[in-house]
């Protein structure tokens, strides 16, 4: 357990926020959690970035249980990533999702890391597929202003 008072206070605030959210949801719909516990029939699999500014359900104003979500740095789908492959298989074969959305976003840190050379080794390994694409398109992308290059990539 973290001995830092600020850390403990922040965790306590998260728990209080969760309790307040539960009260609000129950006040609006007393059967919400009971109904949610019996439902996992999403029509969509959302593969998005881990970036905290890109929350899937909020971006499309959909309730919990309506989108099956997988997140990773750079919203990558890699043929060697058993995690994302398992998510896709489960979503398609078990949940019977109808649509798969791969959602990118502007200012992605994973994309920025892919065009930098000073990343920690695990991050460098993870963003390698983006870097390979960047290298193939480097002439075209480097002709753009930096922000446009990142957002285009």
ZAMARGU-4260 file (C-alpha; in steps of 0.2 Angstrom, whole numbers, plus 5000, padded with zeros to 4 digits):
<rodrens>
0) 5000/5000/5000 | 5006/5017/4996 | 5012/5027/5011 | 5010/5044/5002 | 4996/5054/5010
5) 4992/5061/4993 | 4991/5044/4985 | 4979/5038/4998 | 4969/5053/4997 | 4967/5051/4978
10) 4962/5033/4980 | 4949/5038/4993 | 4942/5051/4981 | 4941/5038/4967 | 4931/5027/4979
15) 4920/5041/4985 | 4917/5046/4966 | 4912/5028/4963 | 4899/5028/4977 | 4892/5045/4971
20) 4890/5038/4954 | 4881/5022/4960 | 4869/5033/4970 | 4866/5044/4955 | 4863/5029/4943
25) 4852/5020/4956 | 4841/5036/4958 | 4839/5038/4940 | 4836/5019/4937 | 4834/5007/4952
30) 4836/4992/4940 | 4851/4998/4930 | 4864/4987/4939 | 4852/4972/4939 | 4848/4974/4921
35) 4867/4977/4916 | 4872/4961/4925 | 4861/4951/4913 | 4867/4960/4898 | 4882/4959/4887
40) 4876/4960/4869 | 4886/4974/4861 | 4885/4977/4843 | 4902/4985/4842 | 4919/4980/4846
45) 4929/4996/4849 | 4948/4995/4848 | 4955/5012/4854 | 4970/5020/4861 | 4974/5019/4880
50) 4974/5038/4880 | 4964/5044/4895 | 4956/5057/4884 | 4948/5045/4873 | 4934/5035/4883
55) 4924/5025/4870 | 4907/5025/4878 | 4907/5043/4882 | 4913/5048/4864 | 4898/5040/4857
60) 4886/5043/4871 | 4882/5024/4874 | 4878/5015/4890 | 4889/5002/4898 | 4885/4985/4890
65) 4883/4992/4872 | 4901/4993/4867 | 4915/4979/4870 | 4931/4989/4872 | 4949/4985/4870
70) 4962/4998/4872 | 4981/4999/4869 | 4994/5012/4865 | 4991/5018/4847 | 4975/5007/4845
75) 4986/4994/4837 | 4980/4977/4830 | 4996/4967/4828 | 4996/4949/4821 | 5007/4944/4836
80) 4997/4952/4850 | 4987/4937/4858 | 4978/4950/4868 | 4970/4959/4854 | 4967/4943/4844
85) 4958/4935/4859 | 4947/4950/4861 | 4943/4950/4842 | 4939/4932/4843 | 4928/4933/4858
90) 4919/4948/4852 | 4915/4940/4835 | 4912/4922/4840 | 4905/4923/4857 | 4897/4940/4858
95) 4892/4941/4840 | 4897/4959/4837 | 4892/4966/4821 | 4905/4980/4819 | 4923/4982/4823
100) 4929/5000/4825 | 4947/5005/4826 | 4947/5022/4833 | 4962/5033/4831 | 4964/5051/4838
105) 4973/5067/4836 | 4989/5070/4846 | 4992/5051/4849 | 5007/5048/4861 | 5010/5031/4853
110) 5011/5039/4836 | 5023/5052/4842 | 5033/5039/4850 | 5034/5030/4833 | 5044/5044/4825
115) 5055/5047/4840 | 5071/5037/4843 | 5073/5039/4862 | 5059/5028/4869 | 5060/5015/4883
120) 5063/4998/4875 | 5046/4991/4878 | 5037/5006/4870 | 5049/5006/4856 | 5045/4988/4853
125) 5026/4991/4854 | 5026/5006/4842 | 5037/4997/4829 | 5022/4994/4817 | 5018/5012/4816
130) 5036/5016/4814 | 5037/5004/4799 | 5023/5013/4791 | 5030/5030/4794 | 5047/5024/4786
135) 5037/5018/4771 | 5028/5035/4770 | 5042/5046/4777 | 5044/5057/4762 | 5026/5062/4760
140) 5024/5063/4779 | 5039/5074/4782 | 5033/5086/4770 | 5019/5091/4782 | 5020/5102/4797
145) 5024/5091/4813 | 5006/5092/4820 | 4999/5087/4804 | 5012/5073/4801 | 5007/5066/4818
150) 4989/5067/4815 | 4990/5060/4798 | 5001/5045/4804
</rodrens>
